[in-house]
Structure formats: C-alpha cells, structure tokens
Amino acid sequence: VSPEQYEQAEYVPVRSWTASTFAVAVRKIAADHIALDFTGDDLSLVMTVYATGALTLAFDWTAAALPAGTVLAIEISLGARTNVKVACSATEHVHRYDIVSRAKSERGLETTVQGKALVYRVPSAAFAAVVQLS
C-alpha cells in the first residue's frame, strides 16, 4: 500500500482494531504519571500519561495472527497548532499528511488544515512498537 493509497483509504486492511472493544485497567498511579492497560481482540496497549504532558503508547500484537510480510499502520493525529515530537520504535516507514476539511462558501470550495497525521508503518513481525509524544 502506497502512502497515497493509505491517505485516500484505497486499500483493504488485513486486520483492523477500529471497532474493537477493549478492557481498561489502571496499571500504575504515581506522582509523575499514570499508566493504563487496554486489552482485547489480540491487541494490548499500555498508555502512560506524564505530568509533563508527555505520552507513551506501547502496542503489543503478539497474539494477533497476521500474515507474513504485513505491515501495521499506527496513526497519530495532531492538532493544527500542535508542536509535538513523536518517535516510534520498529518503524519501517513514516508518512505524514494534512487532515483537512472542505466547505463550500461564497468564494468556492475552501480547504482548511485541521491537523497533521503521522502514520508509522511497522512490520507485523516486530510484534510490538512504542510511540512517544513529548
């Protein structure tokens, strides 16, 4: 799948967790952070939110039966005025695109950038990835 195909949703996903339901549990509460466990449907996520505003997302899809050679797309959407550093372990490729809205007005069709999307493509054979936002 090319970045352009992904951006336009012109592909059929091998697997999607979009409609999955996850159980949530508090893993840890500390003075400087809280960690939450999300589990379900062969995917687990540990989300850690820090008092500084930093965020860590640790994904694990070891239990998912994904075909060899497939790639997971982890998408992070950021607001238009957000200046955030994002890093992802095990990344094979990063694709960025604008999140836009279009509206018809007296001047014609207007396009407004609402934010940025960062798509981290990670080989499914990695079985895990960590995304850090700071």
C-alpha distance (Angstrom), angle and dihedral (degrees) to the residues before:
residue distance angle dihedral
V1 . . .
S2 3.78 . .
P3 3.82 121.5 .
E4 3.79 88.9 -109.9
Q5 3.81 92.2 52.4
Y6 3.80 89.9 49.6
E7 3.81 92.8 48.6
Q8 3.82 91.3 51.0
A9 3.86 93.2 41.0
E10 3.81 89.6 -121.2
Y11 3.81 96.9 149.7
V12 3.78 139.4 72.6
P13 3.83 111.9 -117.5
V14 3.80 117.9 -129.9
R15 3.80 88.6 -145.6
S16 3.80 134.5 -1.7
W17 3.78 132.0 -170.2
T18 3.81 93.5 -169.0
A19 3.81 95.3 110.9
S20 3.82 96.4 33.9
T21 3.78 123.7 122.3
F22 3.79 117.0 -133.9
A23 3.78 131.6 -161.5
V24 3.80 111.8 -131.0
A25 3.79 126.4 -151.7
V26 3.78 133.6 170.4
R27 3.78 108.2 -111.7
K28 3.79 99.3 -178.9
I29 3.78 140.7 -8.7
A30 3.79 116.8 -161.3
A31 3.78 136.1 162.0
D32 3.81 92.3 -97.6
H33 3.82 103.3 31.1
I34 3.79 149.7 11.6
A35 3.80 124.5 -142.2
L36 3.80 124.4 -157.1
D37 3.81 129.0 -167.8
F38 3.82 119.0 -142.6
T39 3.81 114.5 -171.3
G40 3.77 134.3 172.9
D41 3.76 146.9 101.3
D42 3.83 95.8 29.9
L43 3.83 93.1 -54.4
S44 3.77 130.3 99.0
L45 3.77 128.6 -171.5
V46 3.79 130.7 -172.8
M47 3.79 110.6 -159.3
T48 3.78 116.4 -166.0
V49 3.79 119.3 -171.1
Y50 3.80 116.9 -166.3
A51 3.80 128.8 -153.5
T52 3.82 87.4 -119.7
G53 3.82 89.9 62.9
A54 3.80 94.0 -105.7
L55 3.79 118.0 137.5
T56 3.80 131.5 -157.8
L57 3.81 123.0 -165.5
A58 3.80 115.6 -168.8
F59 3.83 111.6 -169.0
D60 3.82 124.3 -166.6
W61 3.80 121.6 -176.3
T62 3.83 97.7 166.0
A63 3.83 90.7 127.1
A64 3.82 93.9 51.9
A65 3.79 115.4 101.8
L66 3.79 99.9 -135.8
P67 3.80 122.8 168.6
A68 3.80 118.0 -108.4
G69 3.78 114.1 -90.4
T70 3.80 96.2 24.9
V71 3.79 123.1 133.9
L72 3.80 129.5 -142.2
A73 3.77 117.6 -138.3
I74 3.80 113.3 -147.8
E75 3.80 107.9 -170.1
I76 3.80 123.4 -162.7
S77 3.81 116.7 -169.7
L78 3.80 117.4 -156.4
G79 3.80 130.1 -170.4
A80 3.79 118.9 -105.2
R81 3.79 93.2 -107.4
T82 3.78 96.6 41.9
N83 3.78 118.7 120.7
V84 3.78 101.1 -168.5
K85 3.78 130.9 155.3
V86 3.79 110.6 -135.8
A87 3.79 127.2 -172.0
C88 3.80 130.1 175.6
S89 3.79 127.2 -166.1
A90 3.80 119.8 -135.6
T91 3.80 92.0 21.4
E92 3.78 116.6 163.5
H93 3.80 95.5 -178.7
V94 3.81 138.7 -1.1
H95 3.79 122.3 -149.2
R96 3.81 124.4 -172.9
Y97 3.77 128.1 -165.3
D98 3.79 139.4 163.5
I99 3.79 120.3 -101.6
V100 3.79 102.8 -137.9
S101 3.76 140.0 -178.9
R102 3.77 123.7 -154.6
A103 3.79 126.5 -153.0
K104 3.74 134.9 174.0
S105 3.79 115.1 -123.5
E106 3.78 139.7 161.8
R107 3.80 87.8 -81.8
G108 3.81 93.2 52.2
L109 3.78 129.7 -106.3
E110 3.81 111.7 -4.5
T111 3.77 124.1 -162.1
T112 3.80 119.6 -158.1
V113 3.80 124.1 -171.0
Q114 3.81 106.6 -130.7
G115 3.78 97.0 178.0
K116 3.78 147.1 -47.1
A117 3.78 130.0 -82.6
L118 3.78 121.7 -149.5
V119 3.80 114.6 -163.8
Y120 3.78 117.2 -164.6
R121 3.79 112.9 -162.8
V122 3.78 109.8 -154.6
P123 3.82 125.1 -178.1
S124 3.82 108.8 -110.9
A125 3.81 88.2 -133.4
A126 3.83 88.6 69.4
F127 3.86 87.1 70.3
A128 3.82 90.8 -160.8
A129 3.79 143.8 41.3
V130 3.78 136.7 -177.9
V131 3.80 122.0 -145.3
Q132 3.80 118.1 -164.2
L133 3.79 124.3 -166.1
S134 3.78 119.0 -171.8
